[in-house]
Amino acid sequence: MGASEGKSLDPAQFFAAARVLIVAGKGGVGKTTVSAALARAAALTGLSTLIVEVEGKSGLAALFGQPPFDYQEVTLAVGGGPGAAGDVCARTLTPDDALVEYLQDHGMSRISRRLITTGALDVVATAAPGIKDILILGKVKQLEREGRFDLIVLDAPAAGHAITFLRSASGLLDAVRVGPIHSQARDVMDMLSDGSRCQVVLVTLPEETPVNELVETAFSLEDEIGLQLGPVVVNGLYPPIDGLDADPTDAAREAGAFLHAGEAEALASAAEFRRHRMALQQEQIDRLAERLPLPQIRLPYSFTADLGPDDVERLAGAFLAGVEELATL
């Protein structure tokens, strides 16, 4: 995802670069919102997209105006219409449900539920750390191999757990030398290390601590696990406003408006806050680019507490615009 000057990148080409996109970032940076926007942006290019949610209660369903969902696949946004958009589907993956399905697929349905109800999985997880994570990643690998969806978006755990989560396959390969767990870990590692199958999209806010954590996470994922990194998403950017440097009294006079006592001072203070905020975010954007030379896709700040389908649509449009600005290979 890099390189020739003066030529925009076709969004369809961008989303076809890998079949699984893992969205990761520090808690609170809007990772789930970015996952939703990314999936909807891919759907708008005509791709069928599945969002895999692993932590539960993420608010993903509400972003699409839909009721909460579980392990069973649901459709969050129906495709069709102008440009023939693809569907956006979603499901939650849990280790227990993934294990039950694995055992049922291998002819052991009679014992699958008993293993879960007796807590046997927790015992195994204590003896072999990473087994729960590999169950989830193994299911993602299976979904990728099935090819029912053009793109799978994995809304990964928050940054600290994400590294452990994605490192689980490598750890189990070292700990378990033979058998089905070893085979599953090997298959997962093959997927994670193949840039044509899987890439990571890291998300940050234009703030010092999230940027620091993103850079650390990026090097850990690339150096320790061998994952290929896609563009970084810088979320929550205050968009520029014309006239921030204008005097409020003069601007009101030119517009034929009347300001009450104290309003000019309040407007000047708000403009100063906005200028200061934009300067700080530009400083962090530049620092991120210096420390991590990856393309950036920038998404605007949403001035609402409860995001919904209209917000996802707007962010998806901004995501597509950001993709088009990236240089092609």
C-alpha positions in Angstrom: 0.0 0.0 0.0 2.5 2.6 -0.9 3.8 4.5 -3.8 3.6 6.3 -7.2 3.1 10.1 -7.1 0.1 11.9 -8.5 -2.2 8.9 -8.7 -5.1 8.1 -6.4 -5.8 4.7 -5.0 -9.0 2.9 -6.1 -10.9 1.9 -2.9 -11.7 -1.5 -4.4 -8.0 -2.1 -4.9 -7.3 -1.1 -1.3 -10.0 -3.4 0.2 -8.8 -6.3 -2.0 -5.3 -6.1 -0.6 -6.1 -8.6 2.2 -9.1 -10.8 3.0 -8.9 -10.1 6.8 -8.4 -6.6 8.3 -7.7 -6.6 12.0 -8.6 -3.3 13.6 -6.6 -2.6 16.8 -5.9 0.3 19.1 -5.9 1.6 22.6 -9.2 1.6 24.4 -11.2 4.8 23.8 -9.8 5.7 20.4 -13.0 4.6 18.6 -11.7 1.3 17.4 -15.2 -0.2 17.0 -16.5 2.9 15.3 -13.6 2.7 12.8 -14.4 -1.0 12.3 -18.0 -0.1 11.4 -16.9 2.7 9.1 -14.3 0.5 7.4 -16.8 -2.3 6.8 -19.4 0.1 5.5 -16.8 1.7 3.2 -15.9 -1.7 1.8 -19.5 -2.5 1.3 -20.0 0.7 -0.7 -17.4 -0.5 -3.1 -19.6 -3.6 -3.7 -17.8 -6.1 -1.3 -19.7 -8.3 1.1 -18.2 -7.7 4.5 -18.4 -9.5 7.9 -17.5 -7.8 11.1 -16.2 -10.2 13.8 -16.6 -8.9 17.3 -14.7 -10.6 20.1 -15.1 -8.6 23.3 -18.9 -8.3 23.5 -21.0 -5.2 24.4 -19.1 -3.0 22.0 -22.1 -1.0 20.7 -21.4 -2.2 17.2 -25.1 -3.1 16.6 -26.3 0.3 17.8 -24.0 2.0 15.3 -26.1 0.4 12.5 -29.4 0.9 14.3 -29.8 -2.8 15.0 -30.5 -4.8 18.1 -27.6 -6.6 19.9 -26.4 -9.8 18.2 -24.5 -12.9 19.4 -22.6 -15.9 17.9 -25.2 -16.2 15.1 -24.5 -14.2 12.0 -26.8 -11.1 11.4 -27.1 -8.5 8.7 -26.4 -5.0 10.0 -26.7 -3.2 6.7 -28.4 -4.5 3.5 -26.6 -3.9 0.3 -28.0 -3.1 -3.2 -29.0 0.3 -4.4 -26.9 2.7 -6.5 -23.5 1.2 -7.1 -24.7 -2.2 -5.9 -23.3 -2.0 -2.3 -22.6 -5.2 -0.5 -24.1 -6.4 2.7 -22.5 -5.7 6.1 -22.9 -8.7 8.4 -21.6 -9.3 11.9 -21.3 -12.0 14.6 -19.7 -12.3 18.0 -17.0 -15.0 18.5 -16.4 -16.4 21.9 -14.0 -19.3 22.8 -16.8 -21.4 24.2 -19.0 -21.2 21.1 -16.0 -21.6 18.8 -15.0 -24.8 20.7 -18.5 -26.2 20.6 -18.6 -25.6 16.8 -15.2 -27.1 16.3 -16.1 -30.3 18.2 -19.4 -30.6 16.4 -17.6 -30.3 13.1 -15.4 -33.1 14.1 -18.2 -35.5 15.2 -18.0 -34.8 18.9 -21.3 -32.9 19.4 -22.4 -35.1 22.3 -19.5 -34.0 24.5 -19.1 -30.4 23.3 -21.7 -28.8 25.5 -20.7 -30.9 28.5 -17.1 -29.6 28.2 -18.4 -26.0 28.3 -20.9 -26.5 31.2 -18.3 -28.3 33.4 -15.8 -25.5 32.9 -13.3 -27.8 31.3 -12.2 -25.1 28.8 -11.1 -22.9 31.7 -9.0 -25.7 33.1 -7.4 -26.2 29.7 -6.8 -22.5 29.3 -4.9 -22.4 32.6 -2.7 -25.3 31.5 -2.2 -23.9 28.0 -2.3 -20.0 27.9 -3.5 -18.7 24.6 -5.9 -21.6 23.9 -9.0 -19.3 24.1 -7.4 -16.8 21.7 -6.5 -19.5 19.3 -10.0 -20.8 19.3 -11.3 -17.4 18.1 -8.5 -16.9 15.6 -8.9 -20.4 14.3 -12.6 -19.6 13.6 -11.6 -16.4 11.8 -9.1 -18.5 9.7 -12.0 -20.9 8.9 -14.3 -18.0 7.8 -11.5 -16.6 5.7 -10.9 -19.9 4.0 -14.6 -20.5 3.3 -14.6 -17.3 1.2 -18.3 -16.5 1.8 -17.3 -12.8 2.4 -15.0 -10.7 0.3 -13.7 -9.0 3.5 -13.6 -9.9 7.2 -13.1 -7.0 9.6 -11.9 -8.3 13.0 -12.6 -5.7 15.8 -9.7 -6.8 18.0 -9.3 -6.4 21.7 -7.8 -3.2 23.1 -4.1 -2.7 22.3 -2.5 -4.4 25.3 -4.6 -7.6 25.0 -4.4 -7.4 21.2 -0.7 -8.1 21.2 -1.3 -11.1 23.5 -4.3 -12.2 21.4 -2.3 -12.1 18.2 0.8 -13.7 19.7 -1.2 -16.7 21.0 -0.5 -18.8 17.9 3.2 -18.3 18.1 3.2 -19.2 21.8 1.2 -22.3 21.3 3.5 -23.5 18.5 6.3 -23.4 21.0 4.4 -25.0 23.8 2.5 -27.7 21.9 4.6 -29.7 19.4 2.0 -32.1 17.9 -1.7 -32.7 17.6 -4.8 -30.6 16.6 -3.8 -27.5 18.7 -0.4 -27.4 17.0 -2.1 -27.7 13.6 -4.6 -25.0 14.4 -1.8 -22.7 15.7 0.2 -23.3 12.5 -2.7 -22.5 10.3 -3.4 -19.3 12.2 0.2 -18.2 12.0 0.2 -18.9 8.2 -2.8 -16.6 7.9 -1.4 -13.8 10.2 2.0 -13.8 8.4 0.6 -13.7 4.9 0.0 -10.1 3.9 -2.3 -11.1 1.0 -4.6 -12.7 3.6 -4.3 -10.6 6.7 -3.3 -7.0 7.6 -3.6 -4.8 10.7 -5.2 -1.4 10.7 -4.1 0.5 13.8 -6.3 3.3 15.2 -5.3 6.3 17.3 -6.5 9.7 18.4 -4.3 12.8 17.6 -3.1 12.8 21.2 0.2 12.0 22.8 -0.5 8.9 24.8 -2.6 7.1 22.1 0.1 7.9 19.5 2.8 6.5 21.8 0.9 3.3 22.4 0.1 2.9 18.7 3.8 3.2 17.8 4.8 0.6 20.4 2.0 -1.8 19.3 3.0 -1.4 15.7 6.6 -2.4 16.3 5.4 -5.4 18.5 3.0 -6.7 15.9 5.5 -6.3 13.0 8.7 -7.5 14.7 7.4 -10.1 17.1 4.5 -11.6 15.2 5.3 -10.7 11.6 2.0 -9.1 10.8 1.8 -6.7 7.9 0.5 -3.2 8.8 -1.9 -1.3 6.6 -2.5 2.5 6.9 -3.0 4.0 10.3 -6.4 5.6 11.0 -6.2 8.8 12.9 -9.6 9.2 14.4 -11.4 12.2 15.9 -9.8 15.1 14.0 -11.4 18.6 14.4 -12.1 19.7 10.8 -10.8 23.2 9.8 -13.1 26.1 9.9 -12.8 29.2 7.8 -12.7 32.6 9.6 -11.2 31.3 12.9 -8.8 34.3 13.0 -11.6 36.9 12.3 -12.7 39.3 14.9 -16.2 38.3 16.1 -17.5 41.8 16.2 -16.3 42.6 12.7 -17.6 39.3 11.4 -21.0 39.9 12.9 -21.2 43.4 11.5 -20.3 42.2 8.0 -23.0 39.5 8.3 -25.6 42.0 9.5 -25.9 40.2 12.8 -26.1 41.6 16.4 -24.1 40.3 19.3 -25.3 40.6 22.8 -23.1 41.5 25.7 -20.3 38.9 26.3 -21.0 37.0 23.1 -18.0 38.4 21.2 -15.7 37.4 24.0 -17.3 33.9 24.1 -16.8 33.5 20.4 -13.2 34.7 20.6 -12.5 32.2 23.3 -14.1 29.3 21.4 -12.0 30.2 18.3 -8.9 30.3 20.4 -9.7 26.8 21.8 -10.3 25.5 18.3 -7.0 26.9 17.0 -5.1 25.5 20.0 -6.8 22.1 19.6 -6.0 21.9 15.8 -2.4 22.9 16.5 -2.0 20.1 19.0 -3.6 17.5 16.8 -1.3 18.6 13.8 1.7 18.2 16.1 0.7 14.7 17.0 -0.1 13.8 13.3 3.4 15.0 12.3 5.0 13.1 15.3 3.2 9.9 14.3 4.3 10.2 10.7 7.9 10.7 11.9 7.9 7.7 14.3 5.8 5.4 12.1 6.2 6.0 8.4 2.9 4.5 7.3 0.1 6.1 5.3 -2.6 7.8 7.3 -6.3 7.8 6.8 -7.9 10.7 8.8 -11.5 10.6 10.1 -13.4 13.6 11.5 -14.5 14.2 15.1 -18.1 13.3 15.7 -19.9 15.9 17.7 -22.4 13.5 19.2 -22.3 11.1 22.1 -24.5 8.4 20.5 -23.4 7.5 17.1 -25.8 5.9 14.7 -26.2 4.8 11.0 -26.0 8.4 9.6 -22.7 8.8 11.5 -21.3 5.5 10.2 -22.3 6.5 6.6 -20.5 9.9 7.0 -17.4 8.2 8.4 -17.5 5.6 5.7 -17.5 8.4 3.1 -14.5 10.0 4.9 -12.7 6.7 4.9 -13.2 6.2 1.2 -12.0 9.8 0.6 -8.9 9.0 2.7 -8.2 5.8 0.7 -8.5 7.7 -2.6 -5.8 10.1 -1.4 -3.3 7.3 -0.7 -0.6 6.8 -3.4 -0.8 3.5 -5.3 1.9 0.9 -5.5 
